[in-house]
Amino acid sequence: MTARGRFITLEGVDGAGKSTHTAWIADFLRAQGLEVVSTREPGGTPLGEKLRVLLLADPMGLDTETLLMFAARCEHARQVIEPALQRGAWVVCDRYTDATYAYQGGGRELGAERVAVLEDWMRAGRPDRTWLFDVPLEVARARLADAREPDRFEREGAAFFERTRQAYHARAKADPGRIHIVDSTRSIDQIRTELEAGLRELLAVPA
């Protein structure tokens, strides 16, 4: 019987630097001889990518936004994530359910309770390891200023991002065994040394 794969997620406010390391993690795991599925949210499927375009560009109500996030996630989990894990592949995902708790629950002040109802209803899989990339708000904002044209979320004000960051920290405090906070103000090499140690730890423990 094939051992179940591992599910790794990367989280953080826009500008925290997590996307810099997603491909590196996938390449590191492939170098260990593993099948790796690298994906993202919202997105990950043809329908999810269409919903991503809407979510990042079109104004909409908070309930609509949250439901669309979970609609994309439901399709993603059923079509991509769960089949990959079942066949023994490792999944590396740029954002997952923690992002909805942080952005909609915290940033948009929907509250964690309503997000939890949708999470329970969808029966979203729990990641084996989540790295939360964290920087002071002013650093994240400066990085965004140097990036591409900002999307609808990236154009939000400082108060929104501070609420989002605090919601992420609340998630980490509630689940420290899974969510590891990464000081993303450090150099890329320092961060990758930490990530490699965590990956080797996961590799050493049977699924």
C-alpha positions in Angstrom: 0.0 0.0 0.0 1.4 3.4 -1.0 2.1 5.7 1.9 0.1 8.9 1.9 2.0 12.0 0.8 2.5 15.1 2.9 0.7 18.4 2.6 2.8 21.6 3.0 1.4 25.1 2.9 3.1 28.6 2.8 1.3 31.5 4.3 1.8 35.2 5.0 0.6 38.7 4.2 1.2 40.1 0.8 4.9 41.1 0.7 6.1 38.7 3.3 8.2 36.8 0.8 6.7 33.3 0.8 6.3 33.0 -2.9 10.1 33.3 -3.3 10.5 29.9 -1.5 7.6 27.9 -2.9 9.5 26.6 -6.0 12.6 26.0 -4.0 10.8 23.7 -1.6 9.3 21.8 -4.5 12.7 21.4 -6.1 14.3 20.3 -2.9 11.7 17.6 -2.4 12.0 16.4 -6.0 15.7 16.1 -5.5 14.9 13.6 -2.8 13.1 11.4 -5.4 9.5 12.5 -4.5 6.7 13.3 -6.7 5.7 16.9 -5.9 2.6 18.9 -6.9 3.2 22.6 -6.6 -0.1 24.6 -6.6 -1.7 27.8 -5.3 -4.9 29.3 -3.9 -7.1 30.7 -5.0 -6.5 28.6 -8.1 -5.0 25.2 -8.8 -7.7 24.0 -11.2 -9.2 25.5 -14.4 -12.3 26.7 -12.5 -10.1 27.9 -9.5 -8.0 30.0 -11.8 -11.1 31.6 -13.3 -12.4 32.4 -9.8 -8.9 33.7 -8.9 -9.2 36.3 -11.6 -12.6 37.4 -10.3 -11.5 37.4 -6.6 -8.3 39.5 -7.3 -10.0 42.0 -9.6 -13.7 42.4 -9.2 -15.4 44.3 -6.3 -17.8 42.0 -4.3 -19.4 41.6 -1.0 -17.6 39.9 1.8 -19.9 36.9 2.0 -19.5 36.4 -1.8 -15.8 36.7 -1.5 -15.6 34.1 1.2 -17.9 31.7 -0.5 -15.9 32.0 -3.7 -12.7 31.3 -1.9 -14.2 28.1 -0.5 -15.7 27.2 -3.9 -12.3 27.4 -5.5 -10.8 25.4 -2.5 -13.4 22.7 -2.7 -12.6 22.1 -6.3 -8.9 22.3 -5.7 -9.0 19.8 -2.8 -11.2 17.3 -4.6 -9.4 17.4 -8.0 -5.8 18.1 -7.1 -4.7 18.0 -3.5 -6.4 14.9 -2.2 -5.7 12.7 -5.3 -2.1 13.6 -5.1 -1.8 12.8 -1.4 -3.5 9.5 -1.9 -1.0 8.4 -4.5 1.9 9.3 -2.3 2.8 12.7 -3.8 3.8 15.7 -1.7 1.7 18.8 -2.2 3.3 22.3 -1.8 0.6 24.9 -1.8 0.9 28.7 -1.8 -1.9 29.6 0.7 -4.8 27.4 1.9 -7.5 27.7 4.6 -5.4 29.6 7.0 -5.4 32.5 4.4 -9.2 32.7 4.6 -9.1 32.9 8.4 -6.5 35.7 8.1 -7.7 37.7 5.1 -11.5 37.3 5.3 -11.8 36.4 9.0 -9.2 38.9 10.2 -8.5 41.5 7.6 -12.1 41.9 6.5 -13.4 41.3 10.1 -15.7 38.4 9.1 -14.6 36.5 12.2 -13.1 33.1 12.6 -16.4 31.4 13.6 -18.0 31.8 10.2 -14.9 30.7 8.4 -14.8 27.6 10.6 -18.4 26.7 9.6 -17.3 26.6 6.0 -14.1 24.7 6.7 -16.1 22.0 8.6 -18.7 21.8 5.9 -16.1 21.3 3.2 -14.0 19.0 5.4 -10.9 20.7 4.2 -7.7 18.6 4.7 -5.3 19.8 7.4 -1.7 20.5 6.2 1.1 18.5 7.8 3.3 21.6 8.0 2.6 25.3 7.4 5.3 27.9 7.2 4.0 31.4 8.1 6.3 34.0 6.6 6.3 37.0 8.8 7.7 40.6 8.4 6.8 43.9 10.0 4.0 45.6 8.2 6.2 48.4 6.9 8.6 45.9 5.3 5.7 44.1 3.6 4.3 47.4 2.3 7.7 48.5 0.9 8.1 45.2 -0.9 4.7 45.5 -2.5 5.5 49.0 -3.7 8.4 47.6 -5.7 6.3 44.7 -7.2 3.9 44.5 -10.2 0.6 46.3 -10.4 -1.2 45.5 -7.1 -4.4 43.4 -7.1 -7.6 44.2 -5.1 -6.2 42.8 -1.8 -2.7 44.4 -2.2 -4.4 47.8 -2.5 -5.9 47.5 0.9 -4.7 49.9 3.7 -2.3 49.3 6.6 -5.1 48.6 9.1 -6.4 45.7 6.9 -2.9 44.1 6.7 -2.3 44.5 10.4 -5.6 42.7 11.2 -4.6 40.0 8.7 -1.2 39.6 10.2 -2.6 39.4 13.7 -5.1 36.8 12.6 -2.2 34.7 11.2 -0.4 35.0 14.5 -3.6 33.8 16.3 -3.7 30.8 14.1 0.0 30.0 14.8 -0.5 30.4 18.5 -3.5 28.0 18.4 -1.6 25.3 16.4 2.1 25.7 17.1 2.8 22.1 16.2 1.8 22.7 12.6 2.3 26.4 11.9 6.0 27.5 12.1 6.6 31.2 12.0 9.5 32.2 9.7 11.3 35.5 10.2 11.2 36.7 6.6 13.4 39.8 7.3 16.4 37.5 7.1 18.4 36.6 4.0 17.1 34.0 1.6 20.0 31.6 2.5 19.2 31.9 6.2 15.5 31.2 5.6 16.3 28.2 3.3 18.5 26.7 5.9 15.6 26.8 8.3 13.2 25.4 5.7 15.6 22.6 4.8 15.9 21.5 8.4 12.1 21.4 8.6 11.7 19.4 5.4 14.3 16.9 6.5 12.4 16.5 9.8 9.2 15.7 7.8 11.1 13.3 5.5 12.4 11.4 8.6 8.9 10.8 10.1 6.8 8.1 8.4 3.4 9.3 7.0 
